[in-house]
Amino acid sequence: MNKVLIVDDEQRMLDLLELYITPHGYVCVKKTSGNDALMFLEEEQVDLVLLDVMMPDMDGWETCEKIRKFSTVPIIMLTARSADEDIVKGLKKGADDYVTKPFNEDVLLARIDAVTRRSGSTSANDTLTFYGLSINEAAMEVFYKDKPILLTPKEFSLLTTFIKTPNRVFSRDYLLTSLWSFKTETENRTIDSHIRNLRDKLRQSGFPVDQNLLTVWGVGYKWSSERSSS
C-alpha cells in the first residue's frame, strides 16, 4: 500500500484529498507547511508527495527544490496557478507532474497512479498472477496456463491496471487519462474497442474472462476477484 504525503496549508484541502485517495489503496500523511514536510521526509519514506504551491513561509517551489536535494520521491504539484510559466517552473524545480485546481478526481487519481507506476513504487518487476494468468510486467508478457497471449501495449496496460486493483470500478475518463494521457470526442469507443479486443484474446486463450472483466453500465469497467464454482 503506497504512502502519500499531502502538503497544503488549508486543512479543508488536506481532508478532501485524503477523502479522495484513501479508498483507492493509499495511506495519507498530512502536513500544513513546507518545513513540516521536509522534517518528515528526512525521517520517513513515502511513495509520493502532493505539494501545494501557495503556502506561507515556504512556498511549494522552494519546498520542492529542497526535497530534491536529498530525495528522489515523486512529486505532483497541486495548485491553482495554471499559467504555462508556472507549470514549467514546477517541472524545472523537480516536480514529476503538475495538476491545477480545481481538479477532476478521476484525473488526479490517474496522475497519481501514473507517477507511482513510472517511479517503480508499484513493483513493476513483479509477476502478477490470477487463476492461471501470469503477467510479467518487465517483459510485457502474458500467459494463461503456460500459453502465451499476445497483447498490444494498451491492452497490456489495461489488464495490469485491472489485475492490480480488483473490484475497483475504473471510469472511462480515468483509463483515458492514465493510459492514453488524452481525451477525445470518441473516448467511449477508444476504451470500449480495446476492452473488447482484450476480452476476445483472453477468451480465445481459454481464460473465462466474462467472469472477471465486467462492464459497469454508465461508468466504466472493473475486474472482479470472484470466480464461480462451475
Buried (B, 14 or more C-beta within 10 A) or exposed (E): EBBBBBBBBEEEBBBBBBEBBEEEEBEBBBBBBBBBBBEBBEEEEBBBBBBBBBBEEBBBBBBBBBBBEEBEBBBBBBBEBEEEEBBEBBBEBBBBBBBBBEBEBBBBBBBBBBBBBEBEBBEEEEEBEBEBBBBEBEEEBBBBEEEEBEBEEBBBBBBBBBBBBEEBEBBBBBBBBBBBEEEEEEBEEBBBEBBEBBBEBBEEBEBBBEEBBBEEEEEBBBBEEEEEEE
